[in-house]
């Protein structure tokens, strides 16, 4: 340190403000409102939910403590495992497709296109449409009696009879995945477009001078640069998609049979059709480890990017 | 003085709050109503509520909720203890709410309305809202159901409107034309949370001599041979006859209405809402539409009774709620509403069956249809568990496994029996 400067000992460098009582109190006071909100809005209901899941509570009637009984019942409930399987297929299938489509569209929209602003606005429309409206519209489009998709396919001679897209166990899950993809692609497109726009143009020029073609530039420049954005967008989207309720509830209600029953749909049915609140909450909480893992991963990635 | 002033201010504040609280309890009424298929109902009720509030000085908080959301909203309200004073629910919910101890017994209120109007509630309407012999709401409408058919297509196929279940299947076969996008039987088979298909399956069970519960209301007989026959027939109609549209597996309660009005279904079962809606919109197919009673089986004709009921919640502003309902159920108000709701609504007061609409021979079917209505627990009493079995769509899910997963009908119904017994064990 120069003259007149302050010389810090190594121990002083490592001593954080928390070691000073006044700073500690100030810090605690400053985070206190946030703590109150988190504990009050999230912590207390979560604890209540956990305690509820340990009872045989039914709506309108008092519950009694059953310990881990509901969770034990879940383990032996084939419907629960089917819902878990469907949830994973729905979430990971939709996220993979959204990532691919979003990446492709981001690459296109990053180019110097005529009316580029207009295209970007159009791509944003599915994101702006309310989920319920989107689900109802798609349900009509998929209809086998008066839906536009079957009408076009029939007119084109590609099918002989209308296909019950939402009514067949072979196609229903894929059909609802497609709705989620349509709705979620703009999020990926614009997240990745933002990432593309911060890549230094000189990198492309240097690569071109070295003889790298478009594919090579995408592979060696774009993908490494976008990797963090892709991972974070995928993690967030996985959490949202796993929890998606409206699309499936409105279009198939979880059917036909149980072909599109996911964990949120099963939770709803148990709570409001069977009135088994304790079991429904246990169903919902059983998926919590997946979310906790994803949230921890996302938080670490965010923290890594901030550093 | 300084010490006295804050105390005085605090005292005034407390007095004001106490008065406001007292006033709000006595002069406030919370009503949750359902969105009705015919929009006129909601317009009429909004105007009535406003006029009633101005006339009585009682503030009314009036909320209209889609029927499916109303179930969720009410369940949440019962659980949290923040119930409305009045809710208009479909009769299927009456047993469940009574089972939770949430609603009041309304025998005195029904008697007061009868005394006031000089009319009598129909026995069938009161029976639908009675649990253990005690009325648990005020019926405002019953929904007569019928079989709607395209008389032009039946005529072209040279067949008469079906009067039996066997004839229904045959007419569906004869009029079926999937290549033209026309299916003989528009039966909604989707898990929408609606009760149309649950009712339809029960109607077929009863007509065929089966049922879900025995007369004691506690013995589950859903896996009877008669019921297996019904399941087998529906599976065959779907897979072999191909008279049910494949997409019906994702239809909700409006799916059959939409298919009929789109001209893609020859026959559908429905309440009079379809007729009323087509008349309301001047639909061209109405001229080619006929309606007849539910087809009969070996044991006769049956229909799971549906309808609207105003229920009053225990602990609420019962005095104001009773006053509101009494003022609503008068010829000046209810009598004005009913003709606009026919034939979706059938009257619950005997005297109103003399309305000009029901004197037209074409419309007599709606009054006759009301005569075959039975409760959800038939041949036993309406019970909370019978209500839960209905709202859980146990029968539909069993039927779906038979249609979609190829589970033999007998096995599907045995599975349903286990599920129903598990539901009953909770009561």
Interface residues (C-beta under 8 A of the other chain):
Chain A: X58 X59 X60 X61 X139 X142 X143 X144 X145 X146 X161 X162 X163 X164 X165 X166 X167 X168 X169 X172 X251 X252 X253 X254 X255 X256 X257 X258 X259 X269 X271 X272 X273 X274 X275 X276 X277
Chain B: X71 X72 X75 X78 X79 X96 X97 X99 X100 X101 X102 X178 X179 X181 X183 X189 X190 X191 X192 X193 X245 X246 X247 X248 X249 X250 X251 X252 X258 X259 X262 X264 X265 X388 X391 X392 X393 X397 X400 X401 X403 X404 X405 X423 X426
